[in-house]
């Protein structure tokens, strides 16, 4: 990223913060205008929708290029090429999506070589300190910091996939490796991955809570859920319906208690956390919630190729949501 | 955290741009010393509701013989009634405008207890229909009843999430799984009725959104209705993508949508239109190319042209797309 672009990027982040403050009523219109005048941004900024479009077409172009090279030369290192191309674009333009995809492609390239799982473990551990530092460094402009954070999130997720016991037992990372050894690994390794399946989410959550780093919080929460599902897969403590209902009720209860705990403190914050929104776009968040509901709660469609007719077991349990058939 | 903002705030206070009283809180946020978990808590509540409804569904499925259909129906109905009663007691008076404005709901659990109540009520109705068959041969109509019920609840309690459920349940009544259109597009061979149903449904939703906005009644529901409507229209056309005529129709519709959305700055719709038009164009081109190499070249060169076109389009706009 050129110095001019980096300066404009820094100014854009300050202007964006000021607009959020204005929307939250923290500053008035005159203060916003003064901030915008003091931090000029001479670049034409690309919004989130446009970024996604550019990313989609870049991915198609990279895939097409890799396919072209593969067809022409029989070169199998598609994932490495893609990783390099995406990393270069992330560094040049500072798009977090590209940075995350570059790390994913780099990890993907190790699935075809012997010892790939070890690379999935070692690479994130090696990269993480640099990415954490990059994500918070003043020397980098905001978009490159965000790219480091995105790369860190993907690397941590990759680390978890590599140490998850189900992934180890079912050789998820060795599927494309034709030289892989058959059968499960040693008991010692298995005990190690069992431990890691439990430890990695806890470690991520602990780091996230103690340092208030979003990436670790989000990865920690996601991997905790994944580890609980893994545990249920191996250990049948209770019927699935009981686990789901009780866990759901416990989770909801925990959230309500946590919210009250945070709200009851002076300034509605504890340990640097608050349940109040801070300069966030609530309308956009609500649209995303509604979109998520369509994706996850839409009922099964009735068949339309035949006329509606009665059948004893017809229909499905749901409508407006759940769709498990009786 | 944002070190640039953190460094700028003290300078803004010194130069009088920022009031000193506000600066301290803003500085803590910029330094990462104060972090909001507002959306994270909502996401966890959402997951909790999903787990409870899935668990209840499994409980009924696996223990039907032991519990008995009347007890099941009564149990789910009571739980739904309890949730909805709490919501009715907590909700503000009805208004055609957005009840909460831009502020968060006064109670974090409100939206999700409403969602749980609606889902349980819908499940109970479906269960009653399956086991007591009050609708007989017209059993698919229970989806329409659920759609109307959730729609009324969405309007009364001003919930975008429940409104989106109402629309997707209506689509399910017409045979379209709103969450499965992407899968249908690539993996399933659609019959003749499904694409037309999807297109008609989508047009209806888009008109509904237009009406809501035009009349100013629950105008904030409009983006959901219009977005889902256009997704269904484009998805319906894409269902028959193997036909050149349908691909051409998708190309024209997608291009038209992109042009209209560009004009009215409806950016998500612009993205849908561009992607749909590109998919249709690729379909038309790829069927004519019989060499793998040419196919790869198509998917290497044309995205670069699309990127160039998008950058040109964006530069003509005054604000970020």
Interface residues (C-beta under 8 A of the other chain):
Chain A: X10 X13 X14 X17 X21 X23 X26 X27 X31 X34 X35 X38 X39 X44 X45 X46 X47 X49 X50 X52 X53 X54 X56 X57 X58 X60 X61 X63 X64 X65 X67 X68 X71 X72 X136 X137 X138 X141 X142 X145 X212 X213 X214 X217 X218 X221 X225 X239 X240 X241 X242 X243 X244 X245 X246 X247 X248 X249 X250 X251 X252 X254 X255 X256 X258 X259 X262 X269 X272 X273 X274 X275 X276 X277 X278 X279 X280 X282 X283 X285 X286 X287 X289 X290 X291 X292 X293 X294 X295 X296 X297 X298 X299 X300 X301 X302 X303 X304 X305 X308 X309 X310 X313 X314 X315 X316 X317 X318 X319 X320 X321 X322 X324 X325 X326
Chain B: X1 X2 X3 X4 X5 X7 X8 X12 X15 X17 X18 X19 X22 X25 X26 X29 X30 X32 X33 X34 X35 X36 X37 X38 X39 X40 X41 X42 X44 X45 X46 X47 X48 X49 X50 X51 X52 X53 X54 X55 X56 X57 X58 X59 X60 X61 X62 X63 X64 X102 X103 X104 X108 X109 X111 X112 X115 X118 X119 X122 X123 X125 X126 X127 X129 X130 X131 X133 X136 X137 X138 X139 X140 X141 X142 X143 X145 X146 X147 X149 X150 X160 X161 X163 X164 X165 X166 X167 X168 X169 X171 X172 X173 X174 X175 X176 X177 X178 X179 X180 X191 X193 X194 X197 X220 X223 X224 X227 X228 X267 X268 X270 X271 X274 X275 X278 X292 X293 X295 X296 X297 X298 X299 X300 X301 X303 X304 X306 X307 X310 X314 X315 X319 X320 X321
